[in-house]
Amino acid sequence: DLSKEQRAKLKDIEDAAKPRLETLRGEMHAARERFHETMRNENASEAELRQVNEAMLKTKGEMMKARFEKMLAVRSLLTKSQLKDFLTKLEQSREARRLER
């Protein structure tokens, strides 16, 4: 369990990361749409396809980096025991998502 101070710091981390992550989610959605539209376009050139793919990958990379930075901030406020529990829950969550696919 988190202390009151840790909960407050976690909320600050979440609040700080939220606007950027929401913006990136919107950009990723738009990039995916552009990618799919371009792929469906019979007249799209290979260069156009590569360009929209690169744009989508760039946005995905930015999103991954923002999530990573948030994760580092969360990790820095946890004790070793809390971190161990957190990592166990994170792995369980990943496994559950993998099984859903």
N, CA and C atoms as a LAMMPS dump frame, in Angstrom:
ITEM: TIMESTEP
0
ITEM: NUMBER OF ATOMS
303
ITEM: BOX BOUNDS ff ff ff
-5.0000000000000000e+02 5.0000000000000000e+02
-5.0000000000000000e+02 5.0000000000000000e+02
-5.0000000000000000e+02 5.0000000000000000e+02
ITEM: ATOMS id mol type element x y z
1 1 1 N 0.829 -1.197 0
2 1 2 C 0 0 0
3 1 3 C 0.865 1.25 0
4 2 1 N 0.356 2.265 -0.62
5 2 2 C 1.086 3.526 -0.718
6 2 3 C 0.783 4.418 0.481
7 3 1 N 1.776 5.186 0.87
8 3 2 C 1.565 6.173 1.922
9 3 3 C 0.775 7.347 1.345
10 4 1 N 0.306 8.217 2.229
11 4 2 C -0.43 9.404 1.785
12 4 3 C 0.443 10.252 0.858
13 5 1 N 1.703 10.413 1.239
14 5 2 C 2.641 11.207 0.432
15 5 3 C 2.868 10.568 -0.932
16 6 1 N 3.012 9.248 -0.962
17 6 2 C 3.201 8.551 -2.226
18 6 3 C 1.971 8.69 -3.121
19 7 1 N 0.783 8.577 -2.529
20 7 2 C -0.449 8.732 -3.314
21 7 3 C -0.521 10.129 -3.924
22 8 1 N -0.132 11.13 -3.146
23 8 2 C -0.152 12.51 -3.649
24 8 3 C 0.844 12.672 -4.793
25 9 1 N 2.038 12.11 -4.632
26 9 2 C 3.043 12.201 -5.686
27 9 3 C 2.603 11.433 -6.933
28 10 1 N 1.967 10.279 -6.728
29 10 2 C 1.474 9.495 -7.854
30 10 3 C 0.414 10.28 -8.627
31 11 1 N -0.463 10.942 -7.908
32 11 2 C -1.481 11.774 -8.559
33 11 3 C -0.821 12.888 -9.361
34 12 1 N 0.22 13.495 -8.8
35 12 2 C 0.946 14.547 -9.522
36 12 3 C 1.559 14.006 -10.811
37 13 1 N 2.132 12.807 -10.723
38 13 2 C 2.736 12.164 -11.902
39 13 3 C 1.666 11.91 -12.952
40 14 1 N 0.54 11.336 -12.522
41 14 2 C -0.569 11.049 -13.439
42 14 3 C -1.084 12.335 -14.084
43 15 1 N -1.293 13.353 -13.259
44 15 2 C -1.816 14.629 -13.767
45 15 3 C -0.856 15.279 -14.76
46 16 1 N 0.444 15.148 -14.491
47 16 2 C 1.438 15.743 -15.387
48 16 3 C 1.519 15 -16.718
49 17 1 N 1.367 13.684 -16.682
50 17 2 C 1.513 12.862 -17.889
51 17 3 C 0.245 12.836 -18.741
52 18 1 N -0.897 13.008 -18.116
53 18 2 C -2.176 12.817 -18.796
54 18 3 C -2.353 13.661 -20.057
55 19 1 N -2.114 14.972 -20.031
56 19 2 C -2.347 15.761 -21.255
57 19 3 C -1.502 15.294 -22.439
58 20 1 N -0.239 15.011 -22.184
59 20 2 C 0.651 14.57 -23.261
60 20 3 C 0.198 13.225 -23.823
61 21 1 N -0.143 12.294 -22.93
62 21 2 C -0.574 10.97 -23.388
63 21 3 C -1.892 11.05 -24.15
64 22 1 N -2.806 11.899 -23.711
65 22 2 C -4.071 12.057 -24.44
66 22 3 C -3.827 12.643 -25.831
67 23 1 N -2.945 13.624 -25.906
68 23 2 C -2.599 14.213 -27.201
69 23 3 C -2.003 13.151 -28.12
70 24 1 N -1.075 12.367 -27.587
71 24 2 C -0.437 11.33 -28.395
72 24 3 C -1.423 10.244 -28.815
73 25 1 N -2.365 9.897 -27.949
74 25 2 C -3.389 8.916 -28.332
75 25 3 C -4.19 9.429 -29.527
76 26 1 N -4.556 10.703 -29.475
77 26 2 C -5.287 11.298 -30.598
78 26 3 C -4.459 11.309 -31.865
79 27 1 N -3.181 11.667 -31.731
80 27 2 C -2.292 11.682 -32.891
81 27 3 C -2.106 10.272 -33.443
82 28 1 N -2.018 9.281 -32.549
83 28 2 C -1.839 7.899 -32.995
84 28 3 C -3.08 7.417 -33.731
85 29 1 N -4.238 7.762 -33.218
86 29 2 C -5.491 7.389 -33.891
87 29 3 C -5.528 7.993 -35.298
88 30 1 N -5.181 9.273 -35.407
89 30 2 C -5.194 9.948 -36.709
90 30 3 C -4.149 9.328 -37.641
91 31 1 N -2.98 8.996 -37.114
92 31 2 C -1.923 8.396 -37.935
93 31 3 C -2.351 7.021 -38.454
94 32 1 N -3.014 6.242 -37.601
95 32 2 C -3.513 4.926 -38.034
96 32 3 C -4.561 5.079 -39.133
97 33 1 N -5.45 6.04 -38.945
98 33 2 C -6.487 6.285 -39.957
99 33 3 C -5.848 6.664 -41.295
100 34 1 N -4.874 7.58 -41.255
101 34 2 C -4.181 7.981 -42.49
102 34 3 C -3.496 6.777 -43.135
103 35 1 N -2.875 5.949 -42.305
104 35 2 C -2.189 4.762 -42.809
105 35 3 C -3.189 3.839 -43.518
106 36 1 N -4.305 3.544 -42.859
107 36 2 C -5.291 2.635 -43.457
108 36 3 C -5.916 3.228 -44.714
109 37 1 N -6.202 4.513 -44.689
110 37 2 C -6.756 5.165 -45.884
111 37 3 C -5.772 5.09 -47.045
112 38 1 N -4.514 5.328 -46.752
113 38 2 C -3.494 5.296 -47.807
114 38 3 C -3.321 3.88 -48.338
115 39 1 N -3.36 2.897 -47.441
116 39 2 C -3.227 1.505 -47.873
117 39 3 C -4.388 1.098 -48.782
118 40 1 N -5.586 1.639 -48.512
119 40 2 C -6.753 1.307 -49.331
120 40 3 C -6.765 2.049 -50.665
121 41 1 N -5.966 3.068 -50.771
122 41 2 C -5.91 3.869 -51.994
123 41 3 C -5.076 3.141 -53.045
124 42 1 N -5.719 2.701 -54.099
125 42 2 C -5.018 1.959 -55.159
126 42 3 C -3.945 2.8 -55.835
127 43 1 N -4.117 4.119 -55.809
128 43 2 C -3.175 5.004 -56.49
129 43 3 C -2.033 5.484 -55.606
130 44 1 N -2.013 5.058 -54.351
131 44 2 C -0.949 5.498 -53.445
132 44 3 C 0.383 4.896 -53.885
133 45 1 N 1.365 5.729 -53.918
134 45 2 C 2.695 5.254 -54.317
135 45 3 C 3.386 4.591 -53.127
136 46 1 N 4.426 3.86 -53.434
137 46 2 C 5.223 3.232 -52.385
138 46 3 C 5.801 4.306 -51.464
139 47 1 N 6.213 5.422 -52.039
140 47 2 C 6.775 6.518 -51.238
141 47 3 C 5.731 7.077 -50.266
142 48 1 N 4.503 7.233 -50.732
143 48 2 C 3.424 7.722 -49.856
144 48 3 C 3.168 6.735 -48.718
145 49 1 N 3.14 5.453 -49.054
146 49 2 C 2.913 4.43 -48.043
147 49 3 C 4.027 4.432 -46.996
148 50 1 N 5.243 4.556 -47.478
149 50 2 C 6.373 4.612 -46.536
150 50 3 C 6.279 5.843 -45.638
151 51 1 N 5.881 6.957 -46.221
152 51 2 C 5.784 8.201 -45.462
153 51 3 C 4.738 8.107 -44.351
154 52 1 N 3.547 7.604 -44.669
155 52 2 C 2.519 7.509 -43.635
156 52 3 C 2.884 6.452 -42.591
157 53 1 N 3.571 5.407 -43.007
158 53 2 C 4.027 4.395 -42.061
159 53 3 C 5.065 4.996 -41.11
160 54 1 N 6.006 5.74 -41.646
161 54 2 C 7.031 6.382 -40.808
162 54 3 C 6.398 7.364 -39.83
163 55 1 N 5.405 8.106 -40.272
164 55 2 C 4.722 9.055 -39.39
165 55 3 C 4.036 8.312 -38.246
166 56 1 N 3.406 7.205 -38.573
167 56 2 C 2.733 6.411 -37.55
168 56 3 C 3.741 5.837 -36.558
169 57 1 N 4.858 5.327 -37.061
170 57 2 C 5.888 4.765 -36.194
171 57 3 C 6.512 5.831 -35.304
172 58 1 N 6.676 7.036 -35.841
173 58 2 C 7.235 8.139 -35.044
174 58 3 C 6.308 8.48 -33.88
175 59 1 N 5.026 8.559 -34.164
176 59 2 C 4.05 8.857 -33.115
177 59 3 C 4.029 7.744 -32.078
178 60 1 N 4.075 6.506 -32.536
179 60 2 C 4.094 5.371 -31.612
180 60 3 C 5.324 5.441 -30.711
181 61 1 N 6.459 5.793 -31.278
182 61 2 C 7.685 5.922 -30.497
183 61 3 C 7.574 7.021 -29.445
184 62 1 N 6.971 8.144 -29.817
185 62 2 C 6.773 9.238 -28.864
186 62 3 C 5.857 8.8 -27.728
187 63 1 N 4.839 8.036 -28.068
188 63 2 C 3.908 7.546 -27.056
189 63 3 C 4.612 6.581 -26.102
190 64 1 N 5.411 5.691 -26.653
191 64 2 C 6.156 4.74 -25.825
192 64 3 C 7.127 5.473 -24.903
193 65 1 N 7.77 6.499 -25.418
194 65 2 C 8.708 7.266 -24.601
195 65 3 C 7.978 7.978 -23.46
196 66 1 N 6.823 8.566 -23.746
197 66 2 C 6.053 9.257 -22.711
198 66 3 C 5.601 8.273 -21.631
199 67 1 N 5.163 7.092 -22.034
200 67 2 C 4.758 6.07 -21.058
201 67 3 C 5.953 5.623 -20.22
202 68 1 N 7.101 5.46 -20.873
203 68 2 C 8.317 5.048 -20.179
204 68 3 C 8.722 6.086 -19.133
205 69 1 N 8.672 7.351 -19.509
206 69 2 C 9.035 8.414 -18.568
207 69 3 C 8.093 8.416 -17.369
208 70 1 N 6.82 8.183 -17.627
209 70 2 C 5.845 8.11 -16.536
210 70 3 C 6.186 6.921 -15.633
211 71 1 N 6.498 5.79 -16.242
212 71 2 C 6.846 4.592 -15.473
213 71 3 C 8.082 4.834 -14.606
214 72 1 N 9.077 5.508 -15.153
215 72 2 C 10.268 5.817 -14.361
216 72 3 C 9.928 6.692 -13.163
217 73 1 N 9.064 7.659 -13.365
218 73 2 C 8.657 8.54 -12.277
219 73 3 C 7.923 7.754 -11.194
220 74 1 N 7.053 6.836 -11.601
221 74 2 C 6.328 6.011 -10.627
222 74 3 C 7.305 5.119 -9.867
223 75 1 N 8.197 4.486 -10.583
224 75 2 C 9.182 3.597 -9.944
225 75 3 C 9.999 4.327 -8.891
226 76 1 N 10.33 5.587 -9.174
227 76 2 C 11.213 6.336 -8.267
228 76 3 C 10.57 6.616 -6.913
229 77 1 N 9.253 6.544 -6.822
230 77 2 C 8.627 6.829 -5.536
231 77 3 C 8.269 5.584 -4.741
232 78 1 N 8.495 4.395 -5.307
233 78 2 C 8.158 3.147 -4.629
234 78 3 C 9.324 2.6 -3.822
235 79 1 N 8.991 1.925 -2.71
236 79 2 C 10.009 1.192 -1.961
237 79 3 C 10.331 -0.082 -2.747
238 80 1 N 11.381 -0.784 -2.344
239 80 2 C 11.741 -2.024 -3.046
240 80 3 C 10.608 -3.047 -2.985
241 81 1 N 9.971 -3.157 -1.845
242 81 2 C 8.858 -4.096 -1.695
243 81 3 C 7.681 -3.686 -2.578
244 82 1 N 7.351 -2.411 -2.588
245 82 2 C 6.259 -1.915 -3.431
246 82 3 C 6.583 -2.116 -4.9
247 83 1 N 7.842 -1.886 -5.262
248 83 2 C 8.254 -2.067 -6.651
249 83 3 C 8.106 -3.525 -7.066
250 84 1 N 8.497 -4.428 -6.199
251 84 2 C 8.359 -5.854 -6.497
252 84 3 C 6.892 -6.199 -6.738
253 85 1 N 6.004 -5.735 -5.866
254 85 2 C 4.567 -5.981 -6.03
255 85 3 C 4.048 -5.359 -7.324
256 86 1 N 4.479 -4.138 -7.589
257 86 2 C 4.06 -3.421 -8.795
258 86 3 C 4.476 -4.177 -10.048
259 87 1 N 5.708 -4.644 -10.078
260 87 2 C 6.206 -5.368 -11.256
261 87 3 C 5.481 -6.695 -11.441
262 88 1 N 5.139 -7.355 -10.338
263 88 2 C 4.37 -8.599 -10.421
264 88 3 C 2.997 -8.332 -11.028
265 89 1 N 2.317 -7.283 -10.547
266 89 2 C 0.996 -6.932 -11.08
267 89 3 C 1.091 -6.507 -12.542
268 90 1 N 2.147 -5.796 -12.888
269 90 2 C 2.343 -5.371 -14.267
270 90 3 C 2.493 -6.585 -15.177
271 91 1 N 3.267 -7.561 -14.746
272 91 2 C 3.463 -8.773 -15.541
273 91 3 C 2.161 -9.562 -15.671
274 92 1 N 1.39 -9.643 -14.607
275 92 2 C 0.106 -10.336 -14.653
276 92 3 C -0.837 -9.644 -15.636
277 93 1 N -0.817 -8.334 -15.637
278 93 2 C -1.66 -7.569 -16.55
279 93 3 C -1.242 -7.82 -17.997
280 94 1 N 0.054 -7.83 -18.253
281 94 2 C 0.552 -8.103 -19.611
282 94 3 C 0.148 -9.495 -20.068
283 95 1 N 0.272 -10.457 -19.164
284 95 2 C -0.082 -11.833 -19.496
285 95 3 C -1.57 -11.932 -19.815
286 96 1 N -2.41 -11.273 -19.032
287 96 2 C -3.864 -11.305 -19.267
288 96 3 C -4.189 -10.698 -20.629
289 97 1 N -3.535 -9.572 -20.976
290 97 2 C -3.77 -8.953 -22.285
291 97 3 C -3.306 -9.861 -23.405
292 98 1 N -2.185 -10.541 -23.204
293 98 2 C -1.672 -11.453 -24.225
294 98 3 C -2.65 -12.598 -24.463
295 99 1 N -3.247 -13.104 -23.406
296 99 2 C -4.188 -14.215 -23.535
297 99 3 C -5.493 -13.789 -24.188
298 100 1 N -5.842 -12.52 -24.069
299 100 2 C -7.072 -12.01 -24.691
300 100 3 C -6.967 -11.959 -26.206
301 101 1 N -5.771 -11.912 -26.72
302 101 2 C -5.56 -11.793 -28.17
303 101 3 C -5.777 -13.071 -28.86
